[in-house]
Amino acid sequence: MVELLSKCLKQPETNSDLYHFVEDAFFHLNYCNDKVLANYPLFFAAHLSSFFGLNPQNKNNRILESENLLFDMQEGFFTDVLPNHGYYLERKFASVLAQILLVRQPDELEEIQSNAAARYKILEGLETYYMLHIQDFTKMKTLPVLREILR
């Protein structure tokens, strides 16, 4: 979470909404159970994107819970059309990301059904998403560590 923030925050400017989101995220992290903790990096990375104007969109008002949607990382929206590029999350991963985006409180993460391999794949996708949309964003050093922890 700290590495992601340090890669996203380039200019020192006041953003009280972002501050409260981060403060709340770290507070909840201290009190969550193992099932919530497993999905927490996804929750944080997915919801943090909205503070940089990158929140994934629901193109054509499609229902996010649909298992037939892909997430086009280059365009930043969920779609049922296979993109002409390789920057997308497959349906099974996009479905979990869509569920994560619907979560408003960390305790709701307990209801998200995913496994360690899926969580890691989604984190890699979110890393790519940030790299595509935030200037000078580079690969994260903590993802391999998270891979081991999330097993």
C-alpha positions in Angstrom: 0.0 0.0 0.0 2.8 2.4 0.9 4.7 1.6 -2.3 1.6 2.1 -4.4 1.0 5.5 -2.8 4.6 6.6 -3.2 4.5 5.7 -6.9 1.2 7.6 -7.4 1.8 10.7 -5.4 4.1 12.9 -7.4 3.3 16.4 -6.3 2.7 17.6 -2.7 -0.8 18.9 -2.8 -3.7 18.8 -0.4 -6.3 16.1 -0.9 -8.3 15.6 2.2 -10.5 12.9 0.6 -7.4 10.8 -0.3 -5.9 11.4 3.1 -9.1 10.1 4.8 -9.3 7.1 2.5 -5.7 6.1 3.3 -6.1 6.8 7.0 -9.3 4.7 7.1 -7.6 1.9 5.0 -4.7 1.6 7.4 -7.0 1.7 10.4 -9.2 -1.2 9.0 -6.1 -3.2 8.1 -5.2 -3.5 11.8 -8.6 -5.1 12.6 -9.5 -7.3 9.7 -9.7 -11.1 9.7 -7.7 -13.4 7.4 -10.3 -13.6 4.6 -10.7 -9.8 4.5 -6.9 -9.4 4.7 -6.5 -11.6 1.6 -8.6 -9.3 -0.5 -7.4 -6.1 1.1 -4.6 -5.3 -1.4 -7.1 -5.5 -4.2 -9.6 -3.3 -2.4 -7.0 -0.7 -1.7 -5.4 -0.6 -5.2 -8.8 -0.7 -7.0 -10.4 2.1 -4.9 -7.2 4.2 -4.8 -7.4 4.6 -8.6 -10.5 6.9 -8.2 -8.5 9.5 -6.5 -6.4 9.9 -9.6 -9.3 10.0 -12.0 -8.7 6.4 -13.0 -11.7 4.6 -11.5 -12.7 1.8 -13.8 -15.8 2.6 -15.8 -18.9 0.6 -16.6 -19.2 1.1 -20.3 -22.7 1.2 -21.8 -24.2 0.8 -18.3 -23.5 -2.9 -18.2 -24.0 -4.6 -14.9 -20.7 -5.0 -13.1 -21.6 -8.3 -11.6 -21.8 -9.9 -15.0 -19.3 -12.7 -15.4 -19.2 -12.0 -19.2 -17.2 -8.8 -18.9 -13.5 -8.2 -19.5 -11.7 -5.3 -18.0 -9.9 -3.2 -20.6 -6.9 -1.8 -18.8 -5.9 0.5 -21.6 -9.3 2.2 -21.9 -10.3 1.8 -18.3 -13.7 0.2 -18.6 -15.5 -3.1 -18.4 -16.6 -4.5 -21.7 -17.8 -7.7 -23.3 -15.8 -7.1 -26.4 -12.2 -8.5 -26.7 -9.8 -5.5 -27.1 -7.4 -5.3 -30.0 -4.5 -5.2 -27.5 -3.2 -7.4 -24.7 -4.0 -5.1 -21.8 -7.1 -6.6 -20.3 -8.2 -8.8 -17.5 -9.9 -12.0 -18.4 -13.6 -12.6 -17.5 -12.9 -14.6 -14.3 -10.5 -11.9 -13.0 -12.6 -9.0 -14.2 -15.6 -10.4 -12.3 -13.7 -10.4 -9.0 -12.4 -6.8 -9.7 -15.9 -5.7 -10.4 -17.1 -7.2 -7.1 -14.2 -5.5 -5.3 -15.2 -2.1 -6.8 -18.7 -2.6 -5.4 -17.3 -3.0 -1.9 -17.7 0.1 0.2 -16.5 -1.2 3.6 -13.5 -3.5 4.1 -15.6 -6.0 6.1 -17.6 -6.7 2.9 -14.4 -8.2 1.4 -15.2 -11.4 3.4 -17.9 -12.2 0.8 -15.6 -12.0 -2.2 -14.8 -15.5 -3.5 -11.3 -15.7 -5.0 -8.1 -17.7 -4.6 -4.5 -16.6 -4.2 -3.7 -17.1 -7.9 -6.6 -15.0 -9.0 -5.8 -12.2 -6.4 -2.3 -12.1 -7.7 -3.3 -12.0 -11.3 -5.7 -9.1 -10.5 -2.9 -7.2 -8.6 -0.6 -7.6 -11.7 -3.5 -6.3 -13.8 -3.9 -3.3 -11.5 -0.2 -2.7 -11.6 -0.4 -2.6 -15.4 -3.4 -0.4 -15.2 -1.5 2.2 -13.1 1.6 1.9 -15.4 -0.6 2.7 -18.4 -2.2 5.7 -16.8 0.2 7.3 -14.4 3.4 8.8 -15.8 6.6 7.3 -14.6 4.8 4.5 -12.7 7.2 1.5 -12.6 6.9 -2.1 -11.6 6.3 -2.6 -7.9 8.9 -4.4 -5.8 6.4 -5.6 -3.3 4.2 -7.7 -5.6 6.4 -10.8 -5.5 6.4 -10.5 -1.7 2.5 -10.3 -1.7 2.4 -13.3 -4.0 4.1 -15.3 -1.2 1.9 -13.8 1.5 -1.4 -14.3 -0.4 -0.8 -18.1 -0.9 
